[in-house]
Amino acid sequence: MKPEDLRSAVGGQAVLEGVMMRSPHAMAIAVRRPDGSVILKDEAYHSLAERYPLLKRAFLRGPLILIEAMVTGVKALTFSAQAALQEEDGGKEDEPLGWRSIALTLGGAFLMAFLFFGFLPHWLSGNAGVLVGRPLTPADFTFHVIDGIIKATFLMLYIWGISFFPDIRRVFEYHGAEHKSICTFEAGEELTVAKAKQHPTAHARCGTSFILVVLLVSILIFTVFFPLFPSLTRRGLANNFLQVVIKVGLMFPIAALSYEIIRWGGKHSRHPLAQVLLWPGLATQRLTALEPDDSQLEVALEALKAVLAREQLPEASCQLSSVS
């Protein structure tokens, strides 16, 4: 892969006391242990898109990347929790997280998201007709605007609420360290703490920006879709449930389109349209990507250097090491 292509293909995620970085052929997790040392786990990464090149095409790659990010994210969080707590295991290696555990974790998260960011906003939007003086159904543009506003409000309240927990605040600081490190790499600068400190904590390709772009795109797609099927826009609890299920099904094309917008915006961040589309996400990152300290930047840079080194040898096996 060309260096210029690699710069736009490296992403990451903040974990407990550390950072996970992922490139097209590698993944690395660096975690600061209680004794101050940094444990680094890096391994080759193989996307399904390598096996099925069709999945690399526009509007197909977005949902795949989202699903793979969820799976690797759960694995990274599990590893970081074990490393940050410095659990005693009698010298045995940690067992990898099984698919059953991943399915249960993602299933629980999906159920909570369905209830609080799917069904509840939808139901409240239908009852918001009293505010506009007429019944509202999914056939109305106003319905979906209210639905989007409620979802965004719930999301902001959720982020604001969990930010009061000290451990979550540190995750947000590592999120900022992840962004600063990637910005340094994209700028072609030396990967040092001094250089990384000069960059902002916000990044156009962040998952926070993706979520808010999804909200905007969903308003447009739902507004077009539901009026085409009047039988799906009736009121009632059962119909509300069915409508939300249909919305969940539509999230795949919505995610595909949103990813392409984020990808385009990341490559053309100075374009006026990109700035308008990405502004809500960049503004929200003031809550989710906080200013890190030097030690947190060191951890993020260790993970980034590991994936860049492994890109030269993508077939190498998993490695676990400790950095003083």
C-alpha positions, -999 to +999 in steps of 0.1 A: +000+000+000+012+035-009+022+057+021-004+083+012-031+056+011-020+042+044-023+076+061-061+076+054-065+039+063-052+039+099-078+043+127-081+035+163-102+033+195-096+043+230-097+015+256-092+012+293-059+029+301-048+025+265-054+027+228-061+002+200-048+011+165-058-007+133-044-006+098-054-026+067-032-055+078-024-050+115-039-043+148-021-032+180-033-025+216-011-006+240-021-004+277-006+014+306-004-010+336-007+002+372+031-002+377+036+024+349+049-001+323+032-004+289+021-038+276+018-040+238-001-067+219+002-065+181-010-090+155-017-094+118-053-084+109-072-099+080-104-083+069-132-102+051-126-077+023-092-094+016-110-127+010-139-111-009-126-081-029-162-072-038-167-059-002-141-032-008-164-014-032-182+018-023-214+013-003-204-022+006-173-015+026-191+008+051-213-019+069-184-044+068-160-020+084-186-011+111-192-047+120-155-056+121-148-025+142-175-036+167-159-071+170-123-059+173-134-032+197-149-057+221-118-078+220-096-047+226-117-036+255-114-071+271-077-072+267-072-037+281-094-045+311-072-075+319-040-056+314-050-024+332-061-044+363-029-065+360-048-097+368-029-126+383-032-156+360-005-179+373+017-172+343-009-185+319-018-166+287-052-149+287-077-170+268-090-152+237-125-139+238-149-164+222-175-157+196-202-166+221-190-139+245-187-114+217-222-122+205-237-118+240-219-085+245-229-071+211-264-085+215-269-068+249-256-035+235-279-038+205-309-044+227-302-013+248-296+008+217-329-006+202-349+004+232-333+038+241-322+051+207-347+033+185-381+025+200-384+052+227-375+082+204-398+068+177-427+065+202-421+100+217-420+115+182-454+100+174-468+116+206-452+149+199-482+157+176-497+176+205-469+202+202-476+209+165-514+206+168-519+176+145-512+138+146-477+128+134-468+096+116-436+084+098-451+099+066-444+134+080-410+151+076-416+167+110-418+133+126-383+123+116-368+157+125-382+154+160-371+117+161-335+128+151-335+156+177-346+133+205-319+107+195-292+134+194-304+147+228-304+112+244-269+107+229-255+140+243-271+133+277-256+098+278-221+111+269-224+139+294-236+116+321-208+090+318-182+117+315-185+122+353-170+087+359-132+091+364-124+059+344-146+070+315-130+105+315-096+088+312-109+068+282-120+101+267-084+114+273-070+084+255-094+091+227-078+125+224-044+109+224-055+085+196-066+114+175-035+135+181-013+105+171-032+098+139-031+135+130+007+135+135+010+105+112-013+120+085+008+152+086+039+131+078+056+143+110+079+124+134+059+102+158+069+119+190+050+133+220+063+168+212+049+167+177+016+150+187+009+176+213+006+203+186-024+186+169-061+189+178-080+162+197-108+162+170-106+141+139-130+140+109-130+102+107-140+097+143-168+074+153-186+103+170-188+121+137-200+089+121-229+086+145-241+121+139-238+118+102-259+086+105-286+107+123-287+133+095-287+107+067-314+086+085-337+117+086-335+120+048-338+083+040-368+077+064-385+108+051-383+094+016-390+057+024-421+057+047-444+079+025-439+053-002-457+027+020-488+043+036-497+010+053-465+012+073-473+046+087-503+038+108-504+047+145-504+021+174-479+003+196-476-027+173-471-005+143-445+016+161-425-016+169-427-027+132-416+007+120-386+007+143-377-028+131-378-015+095-356+014+105-331-010+119-331-028+085-325+005+068-295+012+089-273-009+065-278+014+035-277+044+059-244+032+074-230+026+039-239+061+027-227+077+060-193+060+058-188+073+023-196+108+035-171+104+064-145+090+041-149+118+016-149+144+044-117+130+059-100+134+025-114+168+018-117+183+053-112+219+039-141+216+015-170+239+026-195+211+022-174+187+042-170+212+070-208+216+072-215+179+072-188+171+098-192+201+120-217+185+144-194+155+150-163+176+154-181+198+179-193+168+199-158+155+201-152+183+227-170+159+250-156+126+239-120+134+229-103+153+257-068+167+260-044+139+270-012+141+291+022+131+279+020+095+293-012+089+274+003+102+242+032+078+247+008+048+248-011+059+217+021+064+198+034+029+208+002+013+193+005+034+162+042+026+157+034-011+161+008-013+133+030+008+110+059-016+116+037-046+111+025-032+078+059-041+064+053-077+075+016-083+075+020-120+077+038-120+111+023-137+140+009-122+172+034-106+196+030-095+232+056-073+248+061-050+277+076-015+272+091+003+302 
